[in-house]
Amino acid sequence: METWELVARECVRDTVARYNHAGDAGRFDDMVGCFTDDGELAVVGGDTHRGRAELRAFFSGVGDTAPGFTHLRHCVTNVLIDVTGPTEAAVRSYFQVITDIGLDHWGRYQDRFVPVGDRWLLARRSVKTDGYAPGSFFA
């Protein structure tokens, strides 16, 4: 493995962590900053949001659809990074979301990352929720 690929992998991991920490803290501008200018978020079984303005509107509205929780923690595991070249990485991972009830919901991310400056950002994220706990704030 060459040094540039190791750097790419660490940059991807950094963006994955920053995205979830920002979302859990309600810092939607930081969350949107994890995407390219024309990046998109596709919710499997739902809508696709393209560009930073649509992403910001979507993220800031999620809490309105799930009122009442006092904490939110995304736990991302099994981050599998396939760097396909110096300009793209395909990434798959699992997520679990913890709220006041404990495990609230869980699913998978399927991502495409590209380098932008000294960061690797989300060009596309697909979110598939696999299940919800009874009493989920998000079901």
N, C-alpha and C positions, 0 to 999 in steps of 0.2 A: 504494500500500500504506500502510495506517495504522500508526502507531507501535505500537499494541497487538499487531498481527500480527507485526511485527518482533520484539517482546519474546517473543511466544509461540514463534516459530521458534527463537530463541536458547535459550529454556528447554528446548525439545524436544531440541536438539542437546546441551545440557549433560547432560540425563538419559541420552541415548544413550551419551555418553562415560563418565559416572559408572557406569552399569550394567556396561559392559565392563571398565573399570579395576578395579572392585570384584570382579567375577567372576574376573579374571585373578590378582588378589592373594588370592583365597580369603576376602574380606570379605563373607560371605553376608548379614549383617544390612544392610550398605550396599546390596547388590544388591537385596534385598527392599524396601528403602526407596525404590526407584525405581518401585514399583508402588503403586497405590491400595490401601486396606485390603482391598477385595474384588477386587483385580486378578487376572487369570488369565494363565497361560502355556499355550498349546496347542502341543504338539509334533506336527507333521503325521506321521501314521502311528503315533502313540503316545498318551500320556495328556495330559489337561488338568489343570492344578494351579490351584486357586482359593484365594484368601486368603493372607495372609502366612505362616501356619503351614505350609500345604502347600507354598508356594513355598520356604520356608527348608529344609524337609525334603528337597525335590527337589534344590535347589542343593547342599546339603551332601553329598548322596549321589552326585553325578555323579563326583567324583574317585575314589570307591570302585569305580565301574564301569570306570574307565580308569586303573589304577595304573601308575606307572613313569615318567611324564614329569616333567621338572624345571622346565620353563617352559611358559607358556601365554599366548598373545597373540591377542586378537580384533582384527581390522582391519575396520572398518566403512566402507563406501564408498557413493557415489551415494545419499545420504540425500535422499529426495524427500518434502517436507513439504507437504501440502495442508491448510491451516487452513480448516476448513469454517465456522467461526464462533468467537465468543469462548469457547465451552465445549468445543470438540473439534478434534482434528487427526488426520488419517489420514497415516501415515508408512510408507514402504517403503524398504528398504535391502538391501544385499548384505553378507555377512560372509565373511571368510576366517580360519581359525584356524591359527596357527603353534605347533608344539610342537618337541620335540627332533628330529623327522624333517624339519622344514621345514613346508611346507604340509600340514596334516593333514586338514582337511575344510573345506567351504564351503557356503554356502547363502543363504537370504533371510529377512529379518524383515518381517512385516506387522503394524503396530501401530496402536492407537488410544490417543491421549493426551488427558488432560483436565486442567484446571487444579485444583490443590489448594493453597490458600494462595498463596505466591509462586512455586511450582514447577509444572511440567507433568509429570504422572506417567503411567505405563503403566496404562491400564485393561484392556488386552488386548494380548498379544504372541503372534503365531503364528510358530513357527520351522520352516522347511523346510530340511533339509539336502539339498543337491543332489548331493554326491559326497564320496568319501573317498579319500585317497591310499593306496597299498599300505603296509601297516604302520601304519595309523592307530591311535592310542590309543583312538579313540571308535567305530570301526566295529563 
